[in-house]
């Protein structure tokens, strides 16, 4: 454990400093929250101003904190407790790992067996819905896989047909394999995920499972220019939201001589990934908490209800680590071609912003929700690597090419080539012509007003 790194870091979801052990309550709440969320390190012997005080009797302190945690949290935790030398002082480091027996509770008389979770650098008491989510995660279940037993609940599978590949028929066995329906008490019933995606009268059963979008004048919410709600199945809500954002964002025009090129205010790939992630990973068990999209003059903010899946941090997401909250919804979005690869969403967002010469998106846990902020800024030229440049040059020379032809020219598999082509499309450099992603005859052209780009 690198003490220098810890001391230079701010308190966060996985780090907290304590002066001493004189007040067990905050220590219990922090350890409980760490165990229920993503784990963390509690470093004892640090003053509020971050000066190192140390422990006068570290061996006694080690025994005392072990007893505090053993007597005050249920089920029992098994933290690592270390005495760490720092110059002429000693510190106490308590490492708490994400626990397999969630939810953990503080059992002191003052707390009334409360469950705590970690939100940013604070400990928050969990409500019933969040406690239920903790229990499901401990048993590796998801809310959207549960049978929906509401009166007259039924699916309208035909609502999904336009979104899924034509080769996928929604027979009963297919609905079961996608977990849109499940067997319960001798009959086939919709799952929660099935109802959210294609349930009849779903807005009556899940009135908060929609997207609420607002366009504001300026940089705050003082002036509302437009407000919309997108109901219906989640796939329909996604399409409507992306269209709404596209219609209300600026498209600056770059002029170079007699050529011009219209560029989106935000990278389309980053916008799509942010909205897809918000819809797929929202906690639909929370009442009164729709997915929210707020468009300001200087930023686009997408928020979904629900903390990060337990055990996950924003740093993990940036590295491509993924944990799925809603397995049914994620599976159907993958079938619809909206999820390219598990864990790739956030890295793709970051890459899209970087390639457009824009700031990286901000990722934050806010209250009991998650927020992604895309910042508008002066966009530089879109970036491509040398292999992308080869593709652009071949398209410029040949006029029209198919995936297999391009793959042969650049020495890559068709799948890897399609990924590169999609990124070039997102940057406005290439145009795809075809009836859809499954069209075997789809072809690619250089964009009519391709503009300039830079080699990274």
KOLKOL-184243 format. One record per residue (C-alpha): residue number from 1; x, y, z. Coordinates in nm, 2 decimals. Example, Ala and Ser with C-alpha at 12.3 -4.5 7.8 and 13.67 -1.06 7.14 Angstrom:
% residues 2
+-----+--------+--------+--------+
:  nr :      X :      Y :      Z :
+-----+--------+--------+--------+
:   1 :   1.23 :  -0.45 :   0.78 :
:   2 :   1.37 :  -0.11 :   0.71 :
+-----+--------+--------+--------+
//
This chain:
% residues 456
+-----+--------+--------+--------+
:  nr :      X :      Y :      Z :
+-----+--------+--------+--------+
:   1 :   0.00 :   0.00 :   0.00 :
:   2 :   0.15 :   0.33 :  -0.11 :
:   3 :   0.09 :   0.58 :   0.17 :
:   4 :   0.22 :   0.87 :  -0.03 :
:   5 :  -0.04 :   0.81 :  -0.31 :
:   6 :  -0.32 :   0.78 :  -0.05 :
:   7 :  -0.22 :   1.10 :   0.13 :
:   8 :  -0.21 :   1.29 :  -0.20 :
:   9 :  -0.56 :   1.17 :  -0.30 :
:  10 :  -0.89 :   1.33 :  -0.20 :
:  11 :  -1.15 :   1.14 :  -0.01 :
:  12 :  -1.36 :   0.94 :  -0.25 :
:  13 :  -1.58 :   0.64 :  -0.30 :
:  14 :  -1.30 :   0.41 :  -0.20 :
:  15 :  -1.10 :   0.63 :   0.04 :
:  16 :  -1.16 :   0.80 :   0.38 :
:  17 :  -0.94 :   0.95 :   0.65 :
:  18 :  -1.00 :   0.95 :   1.02 :
:  19 :  -0.82 :   1.14 :   1.30 :
:  20 :  -0.86 :   0.87 :   1.56 :
:  21 :  -1.10 :   0.60 :   1.70 :
:  22 :  -1.27 :   0.82 :   1.95 :
:  23 :  -1.60 :   0.80 :   1.76 :
:  24 :  -1.70 :   0.45 :   1.65 :
:  25 :  -2.02 :   0.56 :   1.47 :
:  26 :  -1.86 :   0.72 :   1.16 :
:  27 :  -1.61 :   0.44 :   1.13 :
:  28 :  -1.89 :   0.18 :   1.13 :
:  29 :  -2.09 :   0.37 :   0.87 :
:  30 :  -1.79 :   0.40 :   0.64 :
:  31 :  -1.69 :   0.04 :   0.67 :
:  32 :  -2.05 :  -0.07 :   0.61 :
:  33 :  -2.07 :   0.16 :   0.31 :
:  34 :  -1.75 :   0.03 :   0.17 :
:  35 :  -1.86 :  -0.33 :   0.20 :
:  36 :  -2.20 :  -0.26 :   0.04 :
:  37 :  -2.06 :  -0.06 :  -0.25 :
:  38 :  -1.71 :  -0.10 :  -0.41 :
:  39 :  -1.48 :  -0.16 :  -0.11 :
:  40 :  -1.23 :   0.10 :   0.01 :
:  41 :  -0.95 :   0.20 :   0.25 :
:  42 :  -1.00 :   0.37 :   0.59 :
:  43 :  -0.68 :   0.54 :   0.69 :
:  44 :  -0.67 :   0.64 :   1.06 :
:  45 :  -0.43 :   0.89 :   1.21 :
:  46 :  -0.49 :   1.18 :   0.96 :
:  47 :  -0.61 :   1.52 :   1.06 :
:  48 :  -0.88 :   1.71 :   0.87 :
:  49 :  -0.61 :   1.93 :   0.71 :
:  50 :  -0.44 :   1.61 :   0.58 :
:  51 :  -0.15 :   1.64 :   0.83 :
:  52 :  -0.02 :   1.31 :   0.96 :
:  53 :  -0.09 :   1.27 :   1.34 :
:  54 :  -0.02 :   0.90 :   1.37 :
:  55 :  -0.13 :   0.66 :   1.64 :
:  56 :   0.01 :   0.68 :   1.99 :
:  57 :  -0.05 :   0.31 :   2.06 :
:  58 :  -0.10 :   0.14 :   1.72 :
:  59 :  -0.13 :  -0.22 :   1.86 :
:  60 :  -0.41 :  -0.12 :   2.09 :
:  61 :  -0.57 :   0.08 :   1.81 :
:  62 :  -0.55 :  -0.23 :   1.58 :
:  63 :  -0.73 :  -0.44 :   1.84 :
:  64 :  -0.99 :  -0.17 :   1.91 :
:  65 :  -1.09 :  -0.12 :   1.55 :
:  66 :  -1.11 :  -0.50 :   1.50 :
:  67 :  -1.36 :  -0.52 :   1.79 :
:  68 :  -1.56 :  -0.21 :   1.67 :
:  69 :  -1.61 :  -0.37 :   1.33 :
:  70 :  -1.68 :  -0.72 :   1.47 :
:  71 :  -1.94 :  -0.60 :   1.72 :
:  72 :  -2.10 :  -0.32 :   1.51 :
:  73 :  -2.16 :  -0.47 :   1.16 :
:  74 :  -2.37 :  -0.77 :   1.05 :
:  75 :  -2.30 :  -1.00 :   0.88 :
:  76 :  -1.94 :  -1.00 :   1.00 :
:  77 :  -1.67 :  -0.83 :   0.79 :
:  78 :  -1.32 :  -0.97 :   0.73 :
:  79 :  -1.12 :  -0.65 :   0.67 :
:  80 :  -0.74 :  -0.63 :   0.64 :
:  81 :  -0.60 :  -0.42 :   0.92 :
:  82 :  -0.24 :  -0.30 :   0.89 :
:  83 :  -0.01 :  -0.08 :   1.09 :
:  84 :   0.19 :   0.13 :   0.84 :
:  85 :   0.50 :   0.32 :   0.93 :
:  86 :   0.52 :   0.68 :   0.80 :
:  87 :   0.84 :   0.86 :   0.89 :
:  88 :   0.85 :   0.87 :   1.27 :
:  89 :   0.47 :   0.78 :   1.31 :
:  90 :   0.24 :   0.49 :   1.26 :
:  91 :  -0.09 :   0.49 :   1.08 :
:  92 :  -0.37 :   0.23 :   1.08 :
:  93 :  -0.51 :   0.12 :   0.74 :
:  94 :  -0.83 :  -0.08 :   0.72 :
:  95 :  -0.90 :  -0.23 :   0.38 :
:  96 :  -1.27 :  -0.33 :   0.34 :
:  97 :  -1.35 :  -0.54 :   0.03 :
:  98 :  -1.69 :  -0.55 :  -0.14 :
:  99 :  -1.88 :  -0.81 :   0.06 :
: 100 :  -2.05 :  -1.12 :  -0.08 :
: 101 :  -2.32 :  -1.11 :   0.19 :
: 102 :  -2.48 :  -0.78 :   0.11 :
: 103 :  -2.66 :  -0.59 :   0.26 :
: 104 :  -2.43 :  -0.52 :   0.55 :
: 105 :  -2.58 :  -0.33 :   0.84 :
: 106 :  -2.46 :  -0.12 :   1.13 :
: 107 :  -2.61 :  -0.28 :   1.44 :
: 108 :  -2.54 :  -0.02 :   1.71 :
: 109 :  -2.83 :   0.11 :   1.90 :
: 110 :  -2.80 :   0.46 :   1.76 :
: 111 :  -2.83 :   0.34 :   1.40 :
: 112 :  -3.13 :   0.11 :   1.43 :
: 113 :  -2.96 :  -0.15 :   1.20 :
: 114 :  -2.92 :   0.09 :   0.91 :
: 115 :  -2.77 :  -0.01 :   0.57 :
: 116 :  -2.52 :   0.24 :   0.43 :
: 117 :  -2.38 :   0.28 :   0.08 :
: 118 :  -2.10 :   0.50 :  -0.05 :
: 119 :  -2.19 :   0.79 :  -0.27 :
: 120 :  -1.88 :   0.99 :  -0.37 :
: 121 :  -1.70 :   1.07 :  -0.04 :
: 122 :  -2.01 :   1.04 :   0.17 :
: 123 :  -2.20 :   0.76 :   0.34 :
: 124 :  -2.58 :   0.74 :   0.27 :
: 125 :  -2.85 :   0.54 :   0.43 :
: 126 :  -3.01 :   0.31 :   0.18 :
: 127 :  -3.39 :   0.30 :   0.13 :
: 128 :  -3.60 :  -0.01 :   0.08 :
: 129 :  -3.55 :  -0.02 :  -0.30 :
: 130 :  -3.17 :   0.01 :  -0.27 :
: 131 :  -3.16 :  -0.26 :   0.00 :
: 132 :  -3.36 :  -0.49 :  -0.23 :
: 133 :  -3.10 :  -0.41 :  -0.51 :
: 134 :  -2.82 :  -0.50 :  -0.27 :
: 135 :  -2.99 :  -0.83 :  -0.19 :
: 136 :  -3.04 :  -0.91 :  -0.56 :
: 137 :  -2.67 :  -0.84 :  -0.64 :
: 138 :  -2.56 :  -1.07 :  -0.36 :
: 139 :  -2.76 :  -1.35 :  -0.52 :
: 140 :  -2.65 :  -1.25 :  -0.87 :
: 141 :  -3.00 :  -1.16 :  -0.98 :
: 142 :  -3.14 :  -0.86 :  -1.15 :
: 143 :  -3.46 :  -0.67 :  -1.11 :
: 144 :  -3.55 :  -0.70 :  -1.48 :
: 145 :  -3.53 :  -1.08 :  -1.47 :
: 146 :  -3.80 :  -1.11 :  -1.20 :
: 147 :  -4.15 :  -1.23 :  -1.31 :
: 148 :  -4.40 :  -0.95 :  -1.35 :
: 149 :  -4.72 :  -1.05 :  -1.18 :
: 150 :  -4.93 :  -0.75 :  -1.24 :
: 151 :  -5.29 :  -0.80 :  -1.34 :
: 152 :  -5.34 :  -0.87 :  -1.71 :
: 153 :  -4.97 :  -0.83 :  -1.78 :
: 154 :  -4.88 :  -0.92 :  -2.14 :
: 155 :  -4.62 :  -0.86 :  -2.40 :
: 156 :  -4.65 :  -0.71 :  -2.75 :
: 157 :  -4.34 :  -0.87 :  -2.90 :
: 158 :  -4.41 :  -0.72 :  -3.24 :
: 159 :  -4.29 :  -0.39 :  -3.10 :
: 160 :  -3.94 :  -0.53 :  -3.08 :
: 161 :  -3.94 :  -0.67 :  -3.44 :
: 162 :  -3.83 :  -0.35 :  -3.61 :
: 163 :  -3.52 :  -0.32 :  -3.38 :
: 164 :  -3.39 :  -0.68 :  -3.40 :
: 165 :  -3.20 :  -0.85 :  -3.68 :
: 166 :  -3.44 :  -1.00 :  -3.93 :
: 167 :  -3.31 :  -1.35 :  -3.87 :
: 168 :  -3.43 :  -1.34 :  -3.51 :
: 169 :  -3.79 :  -1.45 :  -3.48 :
: 170 :  -3.97 :  -1.39 :  -3.15 :
: 171 :  -4.12 :  -1.73 :  -3.10 :
: 172 :  -4.20 :  -1.85 :  -2.75 :
: 173 :  -3.86 :  -2.02 :  -2.71 :
: 174 :  -3.69 :  -1.71 :  -2.83 :
: 175 :  -3.88 :  -1.50 :  -2.58 :
: 176 :  -3.77 :  -1.74 :  -2.31 :
: 177 :  -3.41 :  -1.74 :  -2.41 :
: 178 :  -3.41 :  -1.36 :  -2.41 :
: 179 :  -3.58 :  -1.38 :  -2.07 :
: 180 :  -3.86 :  -1.15 :  -2.19 :
: 181 :  -4.09 :  -1.41 :  -2.04 :
: 182 :  -4.03 :  -1.67 :  -1.77 :
: 183 :  -4.20 :  -1.97 :  -1.61 :
: 184 :  -4.38 :  -1.90 :  -1.28 :
: 185 :  -4.62 :  -2.12 :  -1.09 :
: 186 :  -4.69 :  -2.33 :  -1.39 :
: 187 :  -4.75 :  -2.05 :  -1.64 :
: 188 :  -4.56 :  -1.83 :  -1.87 :
: 189 :  -4.55 :  -1.46 :  -1.76 :
: 190 :  -4.36 :  -1.15 :  -1.87 :
: 191 :  -4.05 :  -1.05 :  -1.68 :
: 192 :  -4.00 :  -0.70 :  -1.56 :
: 193 :  -3.75 :  -0.65 :  -1.84 :
: 194 :  -4.00 :  -0.78 :  -2.10 :
: 195 :  -4.26 :  -0.53 :  -1.97 :
: 196 :  -4.02 :  -0.24 :  -1.98 :
: 197 :  -3.92 :  -0.33 :  -2.34 :
: 198 :  -4.25 :  -0.44 :  -2.49 :
: 199 :  -4.52 :  -0.46 :  -2.23 :
: 200 :  -4.88 :  -0.37 :  -2.32 :
: 201 :  -4.99 :  -0.07 :  -2.11 :
: 202 :  -4.64 :  -0.05 :  -1.98 :
: 203 :  -4.67 :   0.31 :  -1.88 :
: 204 :  -4.94 :   0.22 :  -1.63 :
: 205 :  -4.72 :  -0.04 :  -1.47 :
: 206 :  -4.40 :   0.16 :  -1.49 :
: 207 :  -4.49 :   0.53 :  -1.51 :
: 208 :  -4.14 :   0.64 :  -1.44 :
: 209 :  -3.96 :   0.43 :  -1.70 :
: 210 :  -3.93 :   0.70 :  -1.96 :
: 211 :  -3.69 :   0.96 :  -2.07 :
: 212 :  -3.75 :   1.33 :  -1.97 :
: 213 :  -3.56 :   1.58 :  -2.19 :
: 214 :  -3.52 :   1.95 :  -2.16 :
: 215 :  -3.35 :   2.22 :  -2.36 :
: 216 :  -3.24 :   2.52 :  -2.15 :
: 217 :  -3.13 :   2.86 :  -2.26 :
: 218 :  -2.79 :   2.95 :  -2.12 :
: 219 :  -2.60 :   2.74 :  -1.87 :
: 220 :  -2.86 :   2.68 :  -1.60 :
: 221 :  -3.23 :   2.59 :  -1.57 :
: 222 :  -3.37 :   2.94 :  -1.55 :
: 223 :  -3.50 :   2.95 :  -1.91 :
: 224 :  -3.68 :   2.64 :  -2.04 :
: 225 :  -3.69 :   2.64 :  -2.42 :
: 226 :  -3.83 :   2.29 :  -2.48 :
: 227 :  -3.94 :   2.00 :  -2.26 :
: 228 :  -4.04 :   1.65 :  -2.38 :
: 229 :  -4.11 :   1.30 :  -2.24 :
: 230 :  -4.05 :   0.99 :  -2.44 :
: 231 :  -4.26 :   0.69 :  -2.34 :
: 232 :  -4.32 :   0.35 :  -2.49 :
: 233 :  -4.07 :   0.07 :  -2.51 :
: 234 :  -3.71 :   0.14 :  -2.41 :
: 235 :  -3.58 :   0.09 :  -2.77 :
: 236 :  -3.84 :   0.34 :  -2.90 :
: 237 :  -3.75 :   0.59 :  -2.63 :
: 238 :  -3.38 :   0.56 :  -2.72 :
: 239 :  -3.45 :   0.64 :  -3.09 :
: 240 :  -3.68 :   0.94 :  -3.00 :
: 241 :  -3.42 :   1.07 :  -2.75 :
: 242 :  -3.14 :   1.06 :  -3.00 :
: 243 :  -3.35 :   1.23 :  -3.27 :
: 244 :  -3.45 :   1.50 :  -3.02 :
: 245 :  -3.08 :   1.57 :  -2.92 :
: 246 :  -2.98 :   1.57 :  -3.29 :
: 247 :  -3.25 :   1.82 :  -3.38 :
: 248 :  -3.16 :   2.06 :  -3.10 :
: 249 :  -2.78 :   2.06 :  -3.11 :
: 250 :  -2.57 :   2.31 :  -3.31 :
: 251 :  -2.40 :   2.21 :  -3.63 :
: 252 :  -2.11 :   2.45 :  -3.69 :
: 253 :  -2.00 :   2.48 :  -4.05 :
: 254 :  -1.63 :   2.47 :  -4.13 :
: 255 :  -1.53 :   2.65 :  -4.46 :
: 256 :  -1.21 :   2.59 :  -4.64 :
: 257 :  -1.19 :   2.76 :  -4.98 :
: 258 :  -1.50 :   2.66 :  -5.17 :
: 259 :  -1.56 :   2.35 :  -4.95 :
: 260 :  -1.76 :   2.33 :  -4.64 :
: 261 :  -1.84 :   2.07 :  -4.38 :
: 262 :  -2.11 :   2.06 :  -4.12 :
: 263 :  -2.00 :   1.91 :  -3.79 :
: 264 :  -2.21 :   1.81 :  -3.50 :
: 265 :  -2.17 :   1.99 :  -3.17 :
: 266 :  -2.12 :   1.66 :  -2.98 :
: 267 :  -1.97 :   1.34 :  -3.13 :
: 268 :  -2.27 :   1.13 :  -3.23 :
: 269 :  -2.10 :   0.81 :  -3.11 :
: 270 :  -2.04 :   0.96 :  -2.76 :
: 271 :  -2.41 :   1.08 :  -2.74 :
: 272 :  -2.54 :   0.75 :  -2.84 :
: 273 :  -2.32 :   0.55 :  -2.60 :
: 274 :  -2.42 :   0.79 :  -2.31 :
: 275 :  -2.79 :   0.75 :  -2.38 :
: 276 :  -2.77 :   0.38 :  -2.44 :
: 277 :  -2.58 :   0.33 :  -2.11 :
: 278 :  -2.83 :   0.54 :  -1.92 :
: 279 :  -3.13 :   0.34 :  -2.04 :
: 280 :  -2.96 :   0.00 :  -2.01 :
: 281 :  -2.82 :   0.06 :  -1.66 :
: 282 :  -3.10 :   0.26 :  -1.50 :
: 283 :  -3.25 :   0.13 :  -1.18 :
: 284 :  -3.61 :   0.09 :  -1.28 :
: 285 :  -3.71 :  -0.02 :  -0.93 :
: 286 :  -3.67 :   0.35 :  -0.81 :
: 287 :  -4.00 :   0.54 :  -0.81 :
: 288 :  -4.02 :   0.89 :  -0.95 :
: 289 :  -3.68 :   0.87 :  -1.12 :
: 290 :  -3.68 :   0.87 :  -1.51 :
: 291 :  -3.38 :   0.89 :  -1.72 :
: 292 :  -3.31 :   1.27 :  -1.77 :
: 293 :  -3.14 :   1.45 :  -2.06 :
: 294 :  -3.06 :   1.82 :  -2.02 :
: 295 :  -2.92 :   2.02 :  -2.30 :
: 296 :  -2.75 :   2.35 :  -2.22 :
: 297 :  -2.56 :   2.60 :  -2.43 :
: 298 :  -2.23 :   2.46 :  -2.31 :
: 299 :  -2.30 :   2.09 :  -2.22 :
: 300 :  -2.52 :   1.79 :  -2.26 :
: 301 :  -2.61 :   1.61 :  -1.93 :
: 302 :  -2.75 :   1.25 :  -1.92 :
: 303 :  -2.86 :   1.11 :  -1.59 :
: 304 :  -3.01 :   0.77 :  -1.49 :
: 305 :  -3.14 :   0.65 :  -1.16 :
: 306 :  -2.92 :   0.40 :  -0.97 :
: 307 :  -2.57 :   0.40 :  -0.83 :
: 308 :  -2.31 :   0.22 :  -1.03 :
: 309 :  -2.35 :  -0.16 :  -1.00 :
: 310 :  -2.20 :  -0.27 :  -0.67 :
: 311 :  -1.83 :  -0.33 :  -0.69 :
: 312 :  -1.78 :  -0.08 :  -0.98 :
: 313 :  -1.61 :   0.26 :  -0.98 :
: 314 :  -1.58 :   0.53 :  -1.25 :
: 315 :  -1.21 :   0.44 :  -1.27 :
: 316 :  -1.31 :   0.08 :  -1.36 :
: 317 :  -1.55 :   0.21 :  -1.63 :
: 318 :  -1.28 :   0.42 :  -1.79 :
: 319 :  -1.06 :   0.10 :  -1.81 :
: 320 :  -1.34 :  -0.09 :  -1.98 :
: 321 :  -1.47 :  -0.29 :  -1.68 :
: 322 :  -1.84 :  -0.35 :  -1.70 :
: 323 :  -2.11 :  -0.50 :  -1.48 :
: 324 :  -2.47 :  -0.53 :  -1.60 :
: 325 :  -2.75 :  -0.42 :  -1.38 :
: 326 :  -3.04 :  -0.52 :  -1.62 :
: 327 :  -2.95 :  -0.84 :  -1.79 :
: 328 :  -3.27 :  -0.87 :  -2.00 :
: 329 :  -3.25 :  -0.51 :  -2.13 :
: 330 :  -2.88 :  -0.54 :  -2.20 :
: 331 :  -2.93 :  -0.87 :  -2.39 :
: 332 :  -3.20 :  -0.72 :  -2.61 :
: 333 :  -3.00 :  -0.40 :  -2.68 :
: 334 :  -2.71 :  -0.63 :  -2.78 :
: 335 :  -2.93 :  -0.82 :  -3.01 :
: 336 :  -3.04 :  -0.49 :  -3.16 :
: 337 :  -2.68 :  -0.40 :  -3.23 :
: 338 :  -2.67 :  -0.12 :  -2.98 :
: 339 :  -2.41 :  -0.27 :  -2.75 :
: 340 :  -2.09 :  -0.35 :  -2.94 :
: 341 :  -1.89 :  -0.51 :  -2.67 :
: 342 :  -1.94 :  -0.53 :  -2.29 :
: 343 :  -1.74 :  -0.26 :  -2.12 :
: 344 :  -1.66 :  -0.07 :  -2.44 :
: 345 :  -1.92 :   0.21 :  -2.40 :
: 346 :  -1.73 :   0.45 :  -2.18 :
: 347 :  -1.39 :   0.40 :  -2.35 :
: 348 :  -1.57 :   0.46 :  -2.68 :
: 349 :  -1.72 :   0.78 :  -2.55 :
: 350 :  -1.39 :   0.91 :  -2.43 :
: 351 :  -1.22 :   0.81 :  -2.76 :
: 352 :  -1.50 :   0.98 :  -2.97 :
: 353 :  -1.46 :   1.31 :  -2.77 :
: 354 :  -1.08 :   1.29 :  -2.80 :
: 355 :  -1.10 :   1.22 :  -3.18 :
: 356 :  -1.32 :   1.53 :  -3.22 :
: 357 :  -1.08 :   1.74 :  -3.03 :
: 358 :  -1.32 :   1.79 :  -2.73 :
: 359 :  -1.28 :   1.74 :  -2.36 :
: 360 :  -1.34 :   1.39 :  -2.21 :
: 361 :  -1.68 :   1.33 :  -2.07 :
: 362 :  -1.73 :   1.38 :  -1.69 :
: 363 :  -1.86 :   1.07 :  -1.50 :
: 364 :  -2.02 :   1.12 :  -1.16 :
: 365 :  -2.24 :   0.95 :  -0.90 :
: 366 :  -2.49 :   1.21 :  -0.79 :
: 367 :  -2.72 :   1.12 :  -0.51 :
: 368 :  -2.86 :   0.78 :  -0.59 :
: 369 :  -2.80 :   0.83 :  -0.96 :
: 370 :  -2.53 :   0.84 :  -1.23 :
: 371 :  -2.44 :   1.14 :  -1.45 :
: 372 :  -2.25 :   1.17 :  -1.78 :
: 373 :  -2.17 :   1.53 :  -1.90 :
: 374 :  -2.05 :   1.60 :  -2.25 :
: 375 :  -1.88 :   1.94 :  -2.27 :
: 376 :  -1.91 :   2.15 :  -2.58 :
: 377 :  -1.59 :   2.31 :  -2.69 :
: 378 :  -1.40 :   2.43 :  -2.98 :
: 379 :  -1.36 :   2.11 :  -3.19 :
: 380 :  -1.04 :   2.04 :  -3.37 :
: 381 :  -1.01 :   1.84 :  -3.68 :
: 382 :  -1.13 :   1.47 :  -3.64 :
: 383 :  -0.85 :   1.24 :  -3.58 :
: 384 :  -0.77 :   0.92 :  -3.76 :
: 385 :  -0.48 :   0.68 :  -3.75 :
: 386 :  -0.27 :   0.57 :  -4.05 :
: 387 :  -0.48 :   0.27 :  -4.13 :
: 388 :  -0.80 :   0.48 :  -4.13 :
: 389 :  -0.62 :   0.72 :  -4.37 :
: 390 :  -0.55 :   0.43 :  -4.60 :
: 391 :  -0.92 :   0.34 :  -4.60 :
: 392 :  -1.01 :   0.70 :  -4.68 :
: 393 :  -0.76 :   0.72 :  -4.97 :
: 394 :  -0.90 :   0.39 :  -5.12 :
: 395 :  -1.25 :   0.52 :  -5.10 :
: 396 :  -1.15 :   0.85 :  -5.25 :
: 397 :  -0.99 :   0.66 :  -5.55 :
: 398 :  -1.25 :   0.39 :  -5.60 :
: 399 :  -1.57 :   0.58 :  -5.52 :
: 400 :  -1.76 :   0.28 :  -5.37 :
: 401 :  -1.63 :  -0.03 :  -5.18 :
: 402 :  -1.78 :  -0.31 :  -4.97 :
: 403 :  -1.65 :  -0.43 :  -4.64 :
: 404 :  -1.47 :  -0.74 :  -4.78 :
: 405 :  -1.29 :  -0.52 :  -5.04 :
: 406 :  -1.17 :  -0.27 :  -4.78 :
: 407 :  -1.07 :  -0.56 :  -4.54 :
: 408 :  -0.85 :  -0.71 :  -4.82 :
: 409 :  -0.68 :  -0.37 :  -4.89 :
: 410 :  -0.59 :  -0.31 :  -4.52 :
: 411 :  -0.52 :  -0.67 :  -4.42 :
: 412 :  -0.79 :  -0.69 :  -4.14 :
: 413 :  -1.08 :  -0.91 :  -4.07 :
: 414 :  -1.43 :  -0.80 :  -4.20 :
: 415 :  -1.54 :  -0.75 :  -3.84 :
: 416 :  -1.24 :  -0.53 :  -3.75 :
: 417 :  -1.29 :  -0.34 :  -4.07 :
: 418 :  -1.66 :  -0.27 :  -4.00 :
: 419 :  -1.56 :  -0.13 :  -3.66 :
: 420 :  -1.32 :   0.11 :  -3.83 :
: 421 :  -1.58 :   0.21 :  -4.09 :
: 422 :  -1.84 :   0.28 :  -3.82 :
: 423 :  -1.60 :   0.51 :  -3.65 :
: 424 :  -1.53 :   0.70 :  -3.97 :
: 425 :  -1.90 :   0.73 :  -4.03 :
: 426 :  -1.94 :   0.88 :  -3.68 :
: 427 :  -1.67 :   1.14 :  -3.76 :
: 428 :  -1.85 :   1.24 :  -4.08 :
: 429 :  -1.58 :   1.12 :  -4.31 :
: 430 :  -1.76 :   0.81 :  -4.46 :
: 431 :  -2.12 :   0.74 :  -4.57 :
: 432 :  -2.28 :   0.40 :  -4.56 :
: 433 :  -2.53 :   0.30 :  -4.83 :
: 434 :  -2.76 :   0.00 :  -4.76 :
: 435 :  -3.09 :  -0.12 :  -4.62 :
: 436 :  -2.95 :  -0.19 :  -4.27 :
: 437 :  -2.67 :  -0.35 :  -4.07 :
: 438 :  -2.75 :  -0.69 :  -4.20 :
: 439 :  -2.76 :  -0.59 :  -4.57 :
: 440 :  -2.49 :  -0.80 :  -4.74 :
: 441 :  -2.46 :  -0.55 :  -5.03 :
: 442 :  -2.41 :  -0.24 :  -4.82 :
: 443 :  -2.13 :  -0.02 :  -4.95 :
: 444 :  -1.92 :   0.27 :  -4.83 :
: 445 :  -1.85 :   0.61 :  -5.00 :
: 446 :  -1.63 :   0.90 :  -4.90 :
: 447 :  -1.84 :   1.18 :  -4.76 :
: 448 :  -1.93 :   1.43 :  -5.02 :
: 449 :  -1.79 :   1.71 :  -4.81 :
: 450 :  -1.53 :   1.52 :  -4.63 :
: 451 :  -1.34 :   1.82 :  -4.50 :
: 452 :  -1.00 :   1.78 :  -4.34 :
: 453 :  -0.87 :   1.54 :  -4.07 :
: 454 :  -0.55 :   1.49 :  -3.87 :
: 455 :  -0.33 :   1.18 :  -3.83 :
: 456 :  -0.28 :   1.10 :  -3.47 :
+-----+--------+--------+--------+
//
